């Protein structure tokens, strides 16, 4: 039996978890779940999980704690319970959502799950998305650079129920976030955008990092309102058009209506391109305007159904603090 501590976007995390086909899933509390899976090797690919591993039996517990000098836990009573039995000299309290480097590198973190015990042996790979979001030379975090953590989750969403390794295509690559994650996991990748001015700087930076792999990729300049040039087969689309123009407290309702029409026109063009290249699946985000009537999803759903795609979306909205426009994840499948 495995356990996991979920990310703050709980519904998105649970949707991503379908990638490993969980069985007997139980929700212990708002962020803790237990489950079984026949694909434990895929657990390392999940991004919506903060930490996880196994619930241990008595023999496993004895073996682990008999050689432990320092116990990390969110529960002081655990240390008191094990202090005499295992002669653990020290303990440190740690928040359940914490992923501190010292915690990961020193001895054992234990979580009590009702009457059972979970040993943490895997933590979210924070360094890679810190590098992608903050270290690359050509970037813009204001409103239109898709967060790498969200991008990784979207990659896993398209992998669900797909038995082979298709090529990832991002027609709005801009600052390369999707390619960085696709490359890290060895996926073949196609990149295009109407502007390619970030291409050289970010490619050279990525190739200098320890995260870079040698998977194949193709790039070309592309206006989404024109037919796509690639002839690649077995494509899945993972993308986001930028959340531009920026919305502030002074933005009027009329302006937002105008912005929504721009977004609708662009995403309708995207869906038509997806259909033309016969993509087997697409996962993308659409802007969600706070406190305003959001017409985008209904318009895109109507077009998708006309073109023969099944349309679904995740109800939970992805948001960051101080942003006036949030993101909603949409999934198209044949």
N, C-alpha and C positions, 0 to 999 in steps of 0.2 A: 504494500500500500504506500502510495506517495502522498505528500502534502505540498501545498504551495501557498505563498503569501502573495496576494494579488496587488497589482498596481492600483493607483487611485481611480482610474477609469475602469471600473469593475466589469461592466457589461462588455466593453471592448475586449478586456482580458479574457473573459469567458468565451467570447466568440472566437478569439484566436486559439484558445485551448482545444477547439475541435480539430485542429491540425494533428494532434496526437491521438485522436479518437478515444477520449477518456471513458471509462466505465465505472459504474457505482460511485458517481460523483456525489459528494456530500458537502454542503456548505455549513461549516462549523460556526462561523460568524461572518461579519460583513467583508472580511478580507482573507480569511483562512478557509481553504478547501482541502478535502482529501479525495483521492481517486485512484483507480488502477489504469494501466495502459500496457498494450503489447509493444509499444514503441518508445521505451525509455530513452533511447539514443536521441530521439527528436526533442526531448525536453530542453536540451541546450540551445535550441533554436528559438525558444519562446522569449518574447521581449516584454510581454505584459505581466511577467512574474518577477517579483523582487528577489525572492529566495525560495529554495525548495530542496527536497530530497526525500528520504524515506522515513516512515514510521518504523521504529525498531522494536524487536522483541526483547525479552529479558536477557537472553544470552548475548545478543548483539550489543545491548546496552552495557553489560558487564565488561565486554571486551574493549569497547570504546573508552569508557570512563575509568577503567583501571589504569590506563596510561595517560590520563589527563591531569595536567597541573592547573590549568586555568579554564574555567567554565564561563562562557558568555550566555546570558539569558535575560529575558524580559521579566522574569519572575524570581524574586529573591528567595521565595520558599523552596524553589528547586535546589538551590545551592545548599540550603539548610538540610533538605531531605537527603542529599547525596554526600554531604561533607564527611560524615562519619563512615559511611559505607565504603566510599571510594578514596577517602583521605585527600580530597581535592582542597588544596590550600587556599586558592584564591578564586574569586568570581568577580565579574563585572556586569552591571546591568546595561542592557542595550535595547533601544527602541525596536519594536517588531518590524518596522519598515526601514531600519537602518542598514546601510551597506558599507560601513566604514572600512577602510583598507586594513586597519589593524585587526578588526574583527575577522576578516577573511583570511588573514595570514597567521593568526595565533590560536592554536588549539581548537576548541570545540564550542560551537553555538548550539544550544538545545532549546527546543520549543515544546511546551506542554500543550497537548491537544486533547482536551477533556481528560480522560484517564490514561492516555497514551503519551509517548514521547517521540518527538521528531528531531532528527539530527540534520543540521544544515550542512550541505556539502556543495552547494552551487549558489552563486550570487549573480545578479544581473551584470552584464558586461558594460559598466558605465564608461570606462575610458574611451571606447570606440565612438559612442555618440557624443561625448564631450569634445573629442577631436573633430568630428564631422561638423558639429554645430558651432564650435568656437575657434578652431585652429586653422581651418582652411583659409587661404588668402583672399579668395573672391567669394564673398558671401554678403547677405543682407538679411538680418534677423527682424527687420521692422514688421513686415506683414506677409512676405511671400516665400520665405524659405521653409519648406516642409521640415518639421522636426525629425531627426533621424530615428528616434524611438518610435514615433508613429509610422514612419516609413517601413521599419522592420516588421511591425505588426501587420501592416498592409501586405507585405510580401508573404507572410504566413497565411493570411486570409485567402490569397489566391491559390496557395498550395493545397488547401483543404480539398480532398476528394479528387486530386489530380495525381495520376499514377506515374507520370514521367517528369522529366526535367525540361520544361519549355523555355523559350527565350523571353526575357523580360524586356518590354518596350516602354520607354517613358518619353512621350512627345512634348512634355513641358519640363525638360531637365534643368534648365537654367543654371543652378549652382551645383548640380551633380549629386545631390543627396541620395537619390534612388540608386544610381550606379555604384556609389561607394558601398552601400549595403549589399546590393546584388553581387558585386565583385567579391566582397568579403566571404560570401557563402558560395562562390564558384558558379554562379548562374551566368549563362550567356546573356548579353545585354545589347540593346539597340537604343541609341540616344539621339534625340533631335530637339530642335527649338527654332523659333523664328530668329533668335539672336544666339550667337556662339561665342560671345566675348569673354565668358568665364572659362572656356574650354581649356586653354593651355595652362593657365595658372593653377587651376584645381587638379588637372591631370598630373602635372609635374609634382605638385605637393603630395598627392595620394600615392604616387609611385615611390616617394621617398619614405613613406611610413611603413611600419611593421604590419599594417593591416592589409596591404595590397596583395592581391593574388594575380594569377596569370590567365584568368578566364577571358574568353573572346568577347570583344565588343565592337560595335559599328556605330559611326556617327555621321550625321548629315544635317544640313539646314532645312527647316520645314515650317511652312505656314500651315496651321491646322485647318484653315479654310480651303486648302488645296489638296488634291489626292496625294497620299503618302507614297514615297518612292520605294520603300523596301519591299522585297518579295519573300521575306522570311516566312516560314511556316511554323505552326504551333506557338503562336505568340500569346502571351498574357500581358495586359497593359496595367501598369501601376504608376499613377501620376497624380499631380495636383496642379491646376492652373493657379497662379498667384492670387492672393486675397486682396488684390488691388481693385479700385482705389482705396486708400486708407480711410476708415470711418472713425470720426471723433465725436465728442459730445455735441459739437456744433453742426454736425452733418444733418441736413434736413431729411424728412421723409421722402420728399420728391427726388432728392439726390440718390437716396438708397434705392428707390424704384428704378432710377436710371441705371445704377450699378447692376441691379439684378438682371435687367434686360441685356446688358453687356455680357454678364456671366452666362445667362441662358443661351445666347447666340453662340458663344465660344464652346460651351459644353455640348450643344447640339451638333456642332461641327465635329467635335471629338467623337461623339457616338457614331456619327456617320462614317468617320475614318475607321473606327473600331470594326464596324460592320464590313467595310470594304476590304480590310486586310484579313477578315475572317478570324479575328481574335477569339480564342476559346474562353477567355474570361477577362474581366477588367475590374480593378479595384481603384477607386479614386475618391478624393474628397471634394465636397462642394461647400461654398461659403454658407454660413448660417448667421443671419443678421439678428442681433439681440433686440427684442421688443418690437420687431416689425414682422408683417406678414411675409413669410418665406414662400415664394412661388416656384422656386427653382426646381425642387424635387419633383413636384407634380408634372411640370413641363417635360422634364427629362424622362420620367417614367413613361409617359404617353408615347414619346418617340421610341424609346427602347423596346417597348412592347410591339410597336408597329414594325420594327426591324427584326423581330424574332428573338429578342433577348429576354430572359427572366430578370426582373429588376427587384432588388431588395436593398434595404439600408439598415444600419445599426441605429437604434433609437437614441442611445447615449451620445451626447455631443462632446467632441474633444475641444477643450478650451485651455487657454493659458491666461494667467492673471494679466489684467490691464489691457487686454485686447477686446475690441468692440465687435470683431467678427470672429466667430468660432468655426469649427469644421465638423461636417457630417460625412461619415463614410458610406459610400455607395458601392454595391457589388452587382456586376452584370455577368450572367452566365448564359451559355447557349441552351 
